[in-house]
Amino acid sequence: MAHANFLISVIVSTYNRPDALALVLAQCLAQTDTNYEVIVADDGSGESTRTVIESAANHTDLTVSHVWQPDQGFRAAAIRNQGIAQARGEYLIFLDGDCVPQGDFIARHRALAETGWTVTGSRILLNQALTSDLLTQRLSLTHANLRFWVRQRCAQRSNKLLPLLIKLPDFAQRRVNGFKWRGIKSCNLAAWAVNVHAINGFDEAFSGWGHEDADFVARLYNAGVRRKKGFYATEVLHLWHQEQPRDNASLNYKRVLEVLQSKRTWARHGLDQALIKQEPAETTPFGSCRVERSKSRQPSLGR
């Protein structure tokens, strides 16, 4: 086990969904655990996303950073690597910009963190109607009570209720024997920074939607890092969205099979490239807090 006071870096990936990101950041910055930083890993969004990040940063004393890359299609692996390169924490939590954490999200991940293990978190799916209500009415999920969630579940506007009521500690049934695909989602995933660097981060050879998260966990597994499941502890509220095109899913699936068969741990096109490209961060003050952006990743004001 590690000491309990390690810094956690929450890396939030996003692309042109500023309304959802605003809700996610509001919850990210209202955690019961306060020893963390937030890095928004932006896959080519426009100026409205930058405005959301700066606004969120203005209302916290925590460090909020923004890394950006040009919009050249779905490149989640590449922008997550940029986030990893910027991170200062010993422990990394990957979160999608449409996955709203509960107030004890970071505290629950910290409680499950253990040397030699990665944690795949869980999620609660919200339907289109509830998602629309949350975004248009700016409903505060911090103060949503049991009655609210019972109503949503009864109306089939969310797919789960019990994980909002019951929180379980670390126990033996969380541990996964061998490598199993089920339950691996990079929208809610945690790993030690030293392990992530040892496998060269996410593999940027994965293009389009599909299985870059399974590849990441497979290479951790090949490196001796085992997996815990974060159910009934780390649930996030996954806002509805249209599914990404899955044209490359089959090819990406075959890539993961190759990794498992070869026992390969190192991403051939991974974090090392992001570390090479990284320049000293430009720090821009916003009131009592700050937003940090890599100079090479900062969007122009005209985007």
C-alpha positions as CSV (number, residue, x, y, z in Angstrom):
1,M,0.0,0.0,0.0
2,A,1.1,3.6,-0.6
3,H,1.0,6.4,1.8
4,A,-2.4,8.1,1.9
5,N,-1.3,11.7,1.1
6,F,-0.1,11.3,-2.5
7,L,-1.1,13.9,-5.0
8,I,-3.8,12.7,-7.6
9,S,-4.0,14.1,-11.1
10,V,-7.5,13.9,-12.6
11,I,-7.1,14.0,-16.4
12,V,-10.4,14.9,-18.0
13,S,-10.6,14.3,-21.8
14,T,-13.0,16.4,-23.9
15,Y,-14.0,17.4,-27.4
16,N,-16.4,20.3,-28.2
17,R,-18.9,19.7,-25.5
18,P,-18.5,22.7,-23.3
19,D,-21.9,22.4,-21.5
20,A,-21.1,18.9,-20.4
21,L,-17.6,19.8,-19.4
22,A,-18.9,22.7,-17.3
23,L,-21.0,20.3,-15.3
24,V,-18.1,17.8,-14.9
25,L,-15.6,20.4,-13.8
26,A,-18.1,21.8,-11.3
27,Q,-18.2,18.4,-9.7
28,C,-14.5,17.8,-10.1
29,L,-13.8,20.9,-8.1
30,A,-16.3,20.1,-5.3
31,Q,-14.7,17.0,-4.0
32,T,-14.4,16.0,-0.3
33,D,-10.8,15.0,-1.0
34,T,-8.7,18.1,-1.7
35,N,-5.2,16.8,-2.6
36,Y,-5.5,16.7,-6.3
37,E,-5.1,18.7,-9.5
38,V,-7.3,18.7,-12.7
39,I,-5.9,18.6,-16.2
40,V,-8.3,19.0,-19.1
41,A,-7.0,17.0,-22.1
42,D,-8.7,18.7,-25.1
43,D,-8.8,16.9,-28.4
44,G,-9.1,20.0,-30.5
45,S,-12.1,21.9,-29.1
46,G,-12.9,25.5,-29.9
47,E,-12.8,28.7,-27.9
48,S,-16.0,28.0,-25.9
49,T,-14.3,25.0,-24.2
50,R,-11.3,27.2,-23.2
51,T,-13.7,29.7,-21.7
52,V,-15.4,27.0,-19.6
53,I,-12.1,25.9,-18.2
54,E,-11.0,29.4,-17.3
55,S,-14.3,30.1,-15.6
56,A,-14.0,26.9,-13.6
57,A,-10.5,27.8,-12.6
58,N,-11.6,31.2,-11.4
59,H,-13.7,29.5,-8.7
60,T,-11.1,27.3,-7.1
61,D,-7.7,27.4,-5.4
62,L,-6.8,24.0,-7.0
63,T,-4.5,23.8,-10.0
64,V,-6.5,23.5,-13.2
65,S,-4.5,22.9,-16.4
66,H,-5.5,22.8,-20.1
67,V,-3.6,20.8,-22.7
68,W,-4.8,21.0,-26.3
69,Q,-4.1,19.5,-29.7
70,P,-5.4,20.4,-33.2
71,D,-8.6,18.7,-34.3
72,Q,-7.4,16.0,-36.6
73,G,-10.1,13.4,-35.9
74,F,-10.6,11.2,-32.8
75,R,-7.2,11.1,-31.1
76,A,-8.1,10.3,-27.5
77,A,-4.9,8.3,-26.9
78,A,-2.7,11.2,-28.0
79,I,-4.4,13.9,-25.9
80,R,-4.4,11.6,-22.8
81,N,-0.7,11.3,-23.3
82,Q,-0.4,15.1,-23.3
83,G,-2.3,15.1,-20.1
84,I,-0.1,12.5,-18.5
85,A,3.0,14.5,-19.6
86,Q,1.6,17.5,-17.8
87,A,0.5,15.6,-14.6
88,R,2.4,16.1,-11.3
89,G,0.5,13.5,-9.4
90,E,1.7,10.1,-8.2
91,Y,-1.7,8.6,-9.1
92,L,-3.6,9.3,-12.3
93,I,-7.4,9.2,-12.7
94,F,-8.7,9.3,-16.3
95,L,-12.2,10.8,-16.6
96,D,-14.2,11.7,-19.7
97,G,-15.7,15.2,-20.1
98,D,-19.2,13.8,-20.1
99,C,-18.8,11.7,-17.0
100,V,-19.9,13.6,-13.9
101,P,-18.2,12.4,-10.6
102,Q,-19.9,12.2,-7.3
103,G,-18.6,14.3,-4.4
104,D,-16.5,11.5,-2.9
105,F,-15.2,10.2,-6.3
106,I,-11.5,11.1,-5.6
107,A,-11.7,9.9,-2.0
108,R,-13.1,6.5,-3.2
109,H,-10.4,6.1,-5.8
110,R,-7.8,7.0,-3.2
111,A,-9.2,4.3,-0.8
112,L,-8.9,1.7,-3.6
113,A,-5.4,2.7,-4.7
114,E,-2.8,0.0,-4.1
115,T,0.7,-0.5,-5.3
116,G,0.8,-2.9,-8.3
117,W,-2.9,-2.4,-9.1
118,T,-5.0,-0.4,-11.5
119,V,-8.7,0.4,-10.9
120,T,-11.4,0.4,-13.5
121,G,-14.3,2.5,-12.3
122,S,-18.0,2.1,-12.9
123,R,-20.7,4.3,-14.3
124,I,-24.4,5.1,-14.2
125,L,-26.0,5.8,-17.6
126,L,-28.3,8.8,-17.9
127,N,-30.8,8.9,-20.8
128,Q,-31.2,11.8,-23.3
129,A,-34.0,13.4,-21.4
130,L,-32.3,13.5,-18.1
131,T,-29.0,14.7,-19.7
132,S,-30.9,17.5,-21.4
133,D,-32.5,18.6,-18.1
134,L,-29.2,18.6,-16.3
135,L,-27.5,20.7,-19.0
136,T,-30.2,23.1,-19.8
137,Q,-31.4,23.7,-16.2
138,R,-28.0,23.6,-14.7
139,L,-29.2,21.2,-12.0
140,S,-26.8,20.8,-9.1
141,L,-25.9,17.1,-8.8
142,T,-24.1,17.8,-5.5
143,H,-27.4,18.5,-3.9
144,A,-29.5,15.9,-5.7
145,N,-31.2,13.9,-3.0
146,L,-32.4,10.3,-2.8
147,R,-35.9,11.3,-3.8
148,F,-34.6,12.9,-7.0
149,W,-32.7,9.7,-8.0
150,V,-35.6,7.4,-7.1
151,R,-37.8,9.4,-9.5
152,Q,-35.2,9.2,-12.2
153,R,-34.8,5.5,-11.9
154,C,-38.6,4.9,-11.8
155,A,-38.9,6.9,-14.9
156,Q,-36.1,4.9,-16.5
157,R,-34.0,8.0,-17.0
158,S,-31.0,6.3,-15.4
159,N,-30.0,2.7,-15.4
160,K,-28.9,2.2,-11.8
161,L,-29.9,3.4,-8.3
162,L,-28.2,1.2,-5.7
163,P,-24.6,2.4,-6.4
164,L,-25.8,5.9,-5.4
165,L,-27.0,4.5,-2.0
166,I,-24.4,1.9,-1.2
167,K,-20.7,2.4,-1.0
168,L,-18.5,-0.6,-0.5
169,P,-14.9,-0.7,0.7
170,D,-12.0,-2.6,-0.8
171,F,-12.6,-6.3,-0.7
172,A,-11.5,-9.5,-2.4
173,Q,-14.2,-9.6,-5.0
174,R,-12.9,-6.4,-6.6
175,R,-9.8,-8.2,-7.8
176,V,-9.8,-9.6,-11.3
177,N,-8.0,-12.9,-12.0
178,G,-6.2,-12.7,-15.3
179,F,-7.0,-10.3,-18.1
180,K,-10.7,-9.8,-18.8
181,W,-12.2,-7.3,-21.2
182,R,-15.4,-6.6,-19.4
183,G,-15.6,-3.5,-17.4
184,I,-12.6,-1.7,-18.9
185,K,-13.5,1.9,-19.7
186,S,-11.1,4.8,-19.9
187,C,-13.9,7.2,-19.0
188,N,-13.2,6.1,-15.4
189,L,-9.8,4.5,-14.9
190,A,-7.0,5.0,-12.4
191,A,-3.3,3.9,-12.4
192,W,-0.1,4.8,-10.7
193,A,2.0,7.3,-12.8
194,V,5.1,5.2,-12.5
195,N,3.3,2.2,-14.0
196,V,1.8,4.4,-16.8
197,H,5.2,5.7,-17.7
198,A,6.7,2.2,-17.6
199,I,4.3,1.1,-20.4
200,N,4.7,4.3,-22.4
201,G,1.1,5.5,-21.8
202,F,-1.7,5.1,-24.3
203,D,-0.9,3.8,-27.8
204,E,-1.5,6.5,-30.3
205,A,-1.5,3.9,-33.1
206,F,-5.2,3.4,-32.1
207,S,-7.2,5.6,-34.4
208,G,-11.0,6.2,-34.2
209,W,-13.2,4.8,-31.4
210,G,-12.5,1.5,-29.7
211,H,-10.3,-0.6,-27.4
212,E,-7.4,1.8,-26.7
213,D,-8.5,1.5,-23.1
214,A,-8.3,-2.3,-23.2
215,D,-4.9,-2.1,-24.8
216,F,-3.7,0.2,-22.0
217,V,-4.9,-2.2,-19.3
218,A,-3.6,-5.2,-21.3
219,R,-0.1,-3.8,-21.4
220,L,-0.3,-2.9,-17.6
221,Y,-1.3,-6.6,-17.1
222,N,1.7,-7.8,-19.1
223,A,3.9,-5.6,-16.9
224,G,2.5,-7.3,-13.8
225,V,-0.1,-4.7,-12.8
226,R,-3.3,-6.3,-11.9
227,R,-6.9,-4.9,-12.0
228,K,-9.5,-4.0,-9.4
229,K,-13.1,-3.2,-10.2
230,G,-14.4,0.0,-8.7
231,F,-18.1,-0.9,-8.6
232,Y,-20.2,0.5,-5.7
233,A,-17.6,3.0,-4.9
234,T,-16.4,5.1,-7.9
235,E,-19.5,5.5,-10.1
236,V,-19.7,8.4,-12.4
237,L,-22.9,9.8,-14.0
238,H,-22.4,9.2,-17.8
239,L,-24.3,11.9,-19.7
240,W,-26.1,10.7,-22.9
241,H,-24.4,11.2,-26.2
242,Q,-24.6,9.8,-29.7
243,E,-22.2,6.9,-30.2
244,Q,-18.9,7.5,-32.0
245,P,-18.5,5.8,-35.4
246,R,-16.9,2.3,-34.9
247,D,-15.3,1.8,-38.2
248,N,-11.9,0.9,-36.7
249,A,-13.2,-1.2,-33.8
250,S,-12.4,-4.5,-35.4
251,L,-8.8,-3.5,-36.3
252,N,-8.3,-2.1,-32.8
253,Y,-9.6,-5.3,-31.3
254,K,-7.0,-7.3,-33.2
255,R,-4.3,-4.9,-31.9
256,V,-5.2,-5.8,-28.4
257,L,-5.1,-9.5,-29.1
258,E,-1.6,-9.0,-30.5
259,V,-0.6,-7.3,-27.3
260,L,-1.9,-10.1,-25.2
261,Q,-0.3,-12.8,-27.3
262,S,3.1,-11.1,-27.6
263,K,3.1,-10.0,-23.9
264,R,4.2,-6.6,-25.1
265,T,4.2,-3.8,-22.5
266,W,5.5,-0.8,-24.4
267,A,3.3,1.5,-26.6
268,R,5.0,1.8,-29.9
269,H,3.6,5.3,-30.4
270,G,3.1,6.5,-26.9
271,L,3.9,8.8,-24.1
272,D,7.5,9.3,-25.0
273,Q,6.5,11.4,-28.0
274,A,4.4,13.6,-25.8
275,L,7.3,14.1,-23.4
276,I,9.6,15.0,-26.2
277,K,7.1,17.6,-27.6
278,Q,6.3,19.1,-24.2
279,E,7.5,22.7,-23.6
280,P,7.5,24.6,-20.3
281,A,3.9,25.5,-19.4
282,E,2.6,29.0,-19.9
283,T,0.8,30.0,-16.7
284,T,-2.0,32.5,-16.9
285,P,-3.4,33.9,-13.6
286,F,-7.2,34.1,-13.2
287,G,-7.9,35.7,-9.9
288,S,-6.6,33.6,-7.0
289,C,-6.1,30.5,-9.2
290,R,-4.5,29.6,-12.5
291,V,-4.9,27.8,-15.7
292,E,-1.8,26.3,-17.2
293,R,-1.5,25.5,-20.9
294,S,1.3,23.9,-22.9
295,K,2.4,26.5,-25.4
296,S,2.5,24.0,-28.2
297,R,-1.1,22.9,-27.4
298,Q,-2.8,26.3,-26.9
299,P,-5.5,27.1,-29.4
300,S,-5.5,30.5,-31.1
301,L,-8.2,32.9,-30.1
302,G,-9.7,32.7,-33.6
303,R,-10.6,29.0,-33.4
